[in-house]
């Protein structure tokens, strides 16, 4: 069944690859608010949600459609309003034909109509935005890369793809290579995953789907330094979490280390928050041309639990049980399948 969550995903797709400055974010939320209002109107008229969702998305298929529409509207208003600027002389007024008078009356009616339509659109947009704000909780915290953690190259110091002699209870991937804590003193990203305390995680047990506490919890996990924004939809059990990097490739030896850490964070979040059904991970990174690249992964609880073969809940938050859970998550069979299942084309 399609609904509000799918409309949010549709809007996110429209803005993929665009720089998210203040103006663009405002435009994105305005489009989302208008589409939600349109969807609700269709449903109120008796239309089923799938058809309402289809017709809603057909209204806006690209951001360019919206921008072009606004430009056309502005041009039409400017052209129409410009007609009666010059005040004709008295002698000219006497020579006006009936057709000219009718034309002026029509132009005036068009201007009044546009003003009324614009006012109604503003009211509808504000109503939709207020309705969205009343059901959506968002928290934003910016990061300062000057204090960013530094991860050693796991290929030489351990903490990632080890040689099977790494310290700790690291799982094997079937080839003899472990993904364990690595040599003593290692600061690799995998080592941070294995050093993460289940007691610290258990402190958040029973947390609700709410942005502020969720962001605080995620900041305590590996890669938490780069967690910048959390936006929650309690009604659907959905949270969108944004990570922002200067250079993702510089965080660890290879992308697999970062992928594994993010999957671990997802499993930890779902174990702590039983009401969390969907976790959207948005990764933002500025490329060499100054453009903002965005990658989105959507993790579904049922899919994640199906790959792992067990439910994610507070029963896992004991030392021995969590060690076994973490070992399973860090195997290639588990983390790679979970990461790929969340990929958004």
C-alpha positions as CSV (number, residue, x, y, z in Angstrom):
1,X,0.0,0.0,0.0
2,X,1.4,3.4,-1.1
3,X,1.2,6.3,1.3
4,X,3.0,9.3,2.8
5,X,6.3,7.5,3.2
6,X,6.4,6.6,-0.5
7,X,5.6,10.3,-1.4
8,X,8.7,11.3,0.7
9,X,10.8,8.8,-1.2
10,X,9.4,10.1,-4.5
11,X,10.4,13.7,-3.6
12,X,13.9,12.5,-2.5
13,X,14.4,10.9,-5.9
14,X,13.4,14.2,-7.6
15,X,16.2,16.0,-5.8
16,X,19.0,13.4,-6.1
17,X,22.2,15.0,-7.3
18,X,21.2,18.5,-6.4
19,X,23.0,20.8,-3.9
20,X,20.9,21.0,-0.8
21,X,21.2,24.7,0.1
22,X,18.6,26.5,2.1
23,X,16.5,27.5,-1.0
24,X,16.6,23.9,-2.4
25,X,15.5,22.4,1.0
26,X,12.6,24.9,1.2
27,X,11.5,24.0,-2.3
28,X,11.8,20.3,-1.5
29,X,9.6,20.6,1.6
30,X,7.1,22.8,-0.3
31,X,6.8,20.2,-3.1
32,X,6.4,17.4,-0.4
33,X,3.7,19.4,1.4
34,X,1.7,20.1,-1.8
35,X,1.9,16.4,-2.8
36,X,0.8,15.2,0.6
37,X,-2.1,17.6,0.5
38,X,-3.1,16.4,-3.0
39,X,-2.8,12.8,-1.8
40,X,-5.0,13.4,1.2
41,X,-7.6,15.1,-1.1
42,X,-7.7,12.1,-3.4
43,X,-8.2,9.7,-0.4
44,X,-10.9,12.0,1.1
45,X,-12.7,11.8,-2.2
46,X,-12.9,8.0,-1.9
47,X,-9.9,7.0,-4.1
48,X,-7.8,4.0,-2.9
49,X,-4.3,4.9,-1.7
50,X,-2.4,3.2,-4.6
51,X,-4.4,5.2,-7.2
52,X,-4.1,8.4,-5.1
53,X,-0.3,7.8,-4.9
54,X,0.0,7.2,-8.6
55,X,-1.9,10.3,-9.6
56,X,-0.1,12.4,-7.0
57,X,3.3,11.5,-8.3
58,X,2.2,12.1,-11.9
59,X,1.6,15.7,-10.9
60,X,5.3,16.3,-10.4
61,X,7.8,14.2,-12.3
62,X,10.8,16.4,-12.0
63,X,12.0,19.6,-10.2
64,X,12.3,21.3,-13.6
65,X,8.5,20.9,-14.0
66,X,7.9,22.9,-10.9
67,X,10.5,25.6,-11.7
68,X,9.3,26.0,-15.3
69,X,5.7,26.3,-14.0
70,X,6.7,29.0,-11.5
71,X,8.5,30.9,-14.2
72,X,5.6,30.7,-16.6
73,X,3.2,31.9,-13.9
74,X,5.5,34.9,-13.1
75,X,5.8,35.8,-16.7
76,X,2.0,35.6,-17.3
77,X,1.3,37.8,-14.2
78,X,3.9,40.3,-15.3
79,X,2.6,40.4,-18.9
80,X,-1.0,40.7,-17.8
81,X,-0.3,43.3,-15.2
82,X,1.7,45.4,-17.6
83,X,-1.3,46.0,-19.9
84,X,-3.1,48.8,-18.1
85,X,0.0,50.8,-17.0
86,X,-0.3,53.8,-19.3
87,X,-3.1,56.2,-18.6
88,X,-4.6,57.2,-22.0
89,X,-5.5,60.9,-22.7
90,X,-9.1,62.0,-22.5
91,X,-9.5,62.2,-26.3
92,X,-8.2,58.7,-26.6
93,X,-10.7,57.4,-24.1
94,X,-13.5,58.8,-26.1
95,X,-12.4,56.9,-29.1
96,X,-12.2,53.5,-27.4
97,X,-14.4,50.8,-29.0
98,X,-16.6,48.4,-27.2
99,X,-14.1,45.6,-28.0
100,X,-11.3,47.5,-26.3
101,X,-13.4,48.0,-23.2
102,X,-14.3,44.3,-23.1
103,X,-10.6,43.4,-23.5
104,X,-9.6,45.6,-20.6
105,X,-12.3,44.1,-18.4
106,X,-11.1,40.6,-19.3
107,X,-7.5,41.5,-18.5
108,X,-8.6,42.9,-15.1
109,X,-10.6,39.8,-14.3
110,X,-7.6,37.7,-15.1
111,X,-5.4,39.7,-12.8
112,X,-7.9,39.4,-10.0
113,X,-8.2,35.6,-10.6
114,X,-4.5,35.1,-10.5
115,X,-4.3,37.0,-7.2
116,X,-7.0,34.8,-5.7
117,X,-5.4,31.5,-7.0
118,X,-2.0,32.6,-5.6
119,X,-3.5,33.4,-2.2
120,X,-5.3,30.0,-2.1
121,X,-2.0,28.2,-3.1
122,X,-0.2,30.0,-0.3
123,X,-2.9,29.0,2.2
124,X,-2.9,25.3,1.0
125,X,0.9,25.1,1.1
126,X,1.1,26.5,4.6
127,X,-1.7,24.2,5.8
128,X,0.1,21.2,4.3
129,X,3.5,22.2,5.8
130,X,1.9,22.7,9.2
131,X,0.3,19.3,9.0
132,X,3.6,17.7,8.0
133,X,5.4,19.6,10.9
134,X,2.8,18.3,13.3
135,X,3.6,14.7,12.5
136,X,7.3,15.0,11.7
137,X,10.0,15.5,14.3
138,X,13.4,16.7,13.0
139,X,16.7,17.4,14.8
140,X,19.9,18.8,13.1
141,X,23.4,18.9,14.5
142,X,26.3,20.1,12.4
143,X,29.7,18.5,12.7
144,X,33.2,20.1,12.6
145,X,35.6,18.0,10.7
146,X,38.6,19.5,12.6
147,X,37.8,17.0,15.4
148,X,37.1,14.0,13.1
149,X,38.5,10.7,14.3
150,X,41.5,9.2,12.4
151,X,41.3,5.5,11.4
152,X,44.6,3.7,10.8
153,X,45.1,1.6,7.6
154,X,43.6,-1.7,8.7
155,X,45.7,-3.6,6.1
156,X,48.8,-3.1,8.2
157,X,47.6,-2.5,11.8
158,X,44.6,-4.8,12.0
159,X,41.0,-3.7,12.7
160,X,39.6,-4.9,9.4
161,X,40.5,-7.7,7.0
162,X,42.9,-9.3,9.3
163,X,45.1,-12.4,8.7
164,X,43.2,-14.6,11.1
165,X,45.4,-13.8,14.1
166,X,43.6,-10.6,15.2
167,X,42.7,-10.3,18.8
168,X,39.1,-10.7,20.0
169,X,36.4,-13.1,18.9
170,X,36.3,-12.1,15.2
171,X,34.2,-14.1,12.8
172,X,35.7,-15.6,9.7
173,X,34.3,-15.0,6.2
174,X,35.0,-18.5,4.9
175,X,38.4,-17.7,3.4
176,X,40.4,-17.6,6.6
177,X,40.3,-13.8,6.8
178,X,38.7,-12.3,9.9
179,X,37.0,-9.0,10.5
180,X,38.0,-8.6,14.1
181,X,39.3,-6.0,16.4
182,X,42.8,-6.3,15.0
183,X,46.1,-5.8,16.8
184,X,46.2,-4.2,20.2
185,X,46.1,-0.4,19.9
186,X,44.6,-0.5,16.5
187,X,42.3,2.4,15.7
188,X,40.8,0.9,12.5
189,X,37.1,1.4,11.9
190,X,36.4,-2.3,12.3
191,X,38.2,-2.1,15.6
192,X,35.9,0.6,16.7
193,X,32.9,-1.6,16.0
194,X,34.3,-4.4,18.1
195,X,35.3,-1.9,20.9
196,X,31.8,-0.5,21.1
197,X,30.3,-1.3,24.5
198,X,26.9,-3.0,24.6
199,X,26.4,-1.4,28.0
200,X,26.5,2.0,26.4
201,X,24.0,0.8,23.8
202,X,21.7,-0.8,26.4
203,X,21.4,2.6,28.0
204,X,19.1,3.6,25.2
205,X,16.9,0.5,25.4
206,X,13.2,1.2,24.7
207,X,13.9,4.5,22.9
208,X,11.0,5.7,20.8
209,X,11.1,6.8,17.2
210,X,12.0,10.4,18.0
211,X,14.7,12.5,16.3
212,X,16.6,14.1,19.2
213,X,17.3,11.0,21.3
214,X,17.9,8.9,18.2
215,X,20.5,11.3,16.9
216,X,22.2,11.3,20.3
217,X,22.3,7.5,20.3
218,X,23.6,7.2,16.8
219,X,26.4,9.7,17.6
220,X,27.6,7.2,20.3
221,X,28.1,4.5,17.6
222,X,30.9,4.0,15.1
223,X,30.9,6.8,12.5
224,X,28.7,8.7,14.9
225,X,30.9,11.8,14.5
226,X,29.5,12.2,11.0
227,X,25.8,11.8,11.9
228,X,24.4,15.3,11.3
229,X,20.7,15.1,11.0
230,X,17.8,12.9,12.1
231,X,14.2,13.2,10.9
232,X,11.5,10.9,12.3
233,X,8.0,9.9,11.3
234,X,6.7,8.2,14.4
235,X,3.4,7.2,12.7
236,X,5.2,5.0,10.2
237,X,8.1,4.0,12.4
238,X,10.6,5.6,10.0
239,X,13.7,7.6,10.7
240,X,16.0,9.3,8.1
241,X,19.6,9.8,9.3
242,X,22.1,11.9,7.3
243,X,25.9,11.4,7.5
244,X,28.1,14.1,6.0
245,X,31.7,13.5,5.0
246,X,34.4,15.6,3.4
247,X,35.9,12.5,1.8
248,X,34.3,9.1,2.5
249,X,37.2,7.2,0.9
250,X,39.6,8.7,3.5
251,X,37.7,7.2,6.5
252,X,39.2,3.7,6.2
253,X,41.2,1.4,4.0
254,X,38.3,0.8,1.6
255,X,34.5,1.3,1.3
256,X,33.8,-2.1,2.8
257,X,34.9,-0.9,6.3
258,X,32.5,2.0,6.1
259,X,29.7,-0.2,4.8
260,X,30.2,-2.7,7.6
261,X,30.2,0.0,10.3
262,X,26.9,1.5,8.9
263,X,25.2,-1.9,8.9
264,X,26.3,-2.5,12.5
265,X,24.8,0.9,13.4
266,X,21.5,-0.1,11.7
267,X,21.4,-3.4,13.6
268,X,22.2,-1.6,16.9
269,X,19.4,1.0,16.2
270,X,16.8,-1.6,15.5
271,X,17.7,-3.7,18.5
272,X,17.3,-0.7,20.8
273,X,14.2,0.8,19.2
274,X,11.5,-1.9,18.7
275,X,9.2,0.5,16.9
276,X,11.8,1.4,14.3
277,X,10.6,-0.3,11.1
278,X,12.5,1.6,8.4
279,X,15.9,3.4,8.7
280,X,16.9,5.6,5.8
281,X,20.6,6.3,5.6
282,X,21.6,9.3,3.6
283,X,25.3,9.9,2.9
284,X,26.4,13.3,1.7
285,X,29.8,14.1,0.3
286,X,31.1,17.2,-1.6
287,X,32.9,16.2,-4.9
288,X,35.9,17.9,-6.5
289,X,33.6,20.3,-8.4
290,X,31.9,21.4,-5.2
291,X,28.7,19.5,-6.0
292,X,26.9,17.6,-3.2
293,X,26.7,13.9,-3.9
294,X,23.9,12.0,-2.1
295,X,23.6,8.2,-1.7
296,X,20.5,6.7,-0.1
297,X,20.1,3.3,1.5
298,X,16.7,2.2,3.0
299,X,16.9,-0.6,5.6
300,X,13.7,-2.5,6.3
301,X,13.4,-4.3,9.6
302,X,11.8,-7.4,8.2
303,X,14.5,-7.7,5.5
304,X,17.4,-7.2,8.0
305,X,16.0,-9.8,10.4
306,X,15.4,-12.2,7.6
307,X,19.0,-12.0,6.5
308,X,20.3,-12.4,10.0
309,X,17.8,-15.2,10.9
310,X,16.7,-13.8,14.2
311,X,14.7,-10.8,15.6
312,X,16.3,-7.6,16.6
313,X,15.2,-6.5,20.1
314,X,16.4,-5.7,23.6
315,X,17.0,-9.4,24.4
316,X,20.2,-9.1,22.4
317,X,21.6,-6.3,24.7
318,X,23.7,-8.5,27.0
319,X,27.4,-9.0,26.8
320,X,27.6,-12.6,25.4
321,X,24.5,-12.3,23.2
322,X,25.6,-9.0,21.7
323,X,29.1,-10.3,21.0
324,X,27.6,-13.2,19.0
325,X,25.2,-10.8,17.2
326,X,28.1,-8.5,16.3
327,X,30.2,-11.4,15.0
328,X,27.3,-12.5,12.8
329,X,26.7,-9.0,11.5
330,X,30.4,-8.5,10.6
331,X,30.6,-11.6,8.4
332,X,30.6,-11.0,4.7
333,X,27.4,-13.1,4.3
334,X,25.5,-10.8,6.6
335,X,26.7,-7.2,6.2
336,X,27.1,-7.4,2.5
337,X,23.6,-8.8,1.9
338,X,22.1,-6.3,4.3
339,X,23.9,-3.4,2.6
340,X,22.9,-4.5,-0.9
341,X,19.3,-5.1,0.1
342,X,19.0,-1.5,1.2
343,X,20.4,0.0,-2.1
344,X,18.1,2.5,-3.7
345,X,18.4,2.7,-7.5
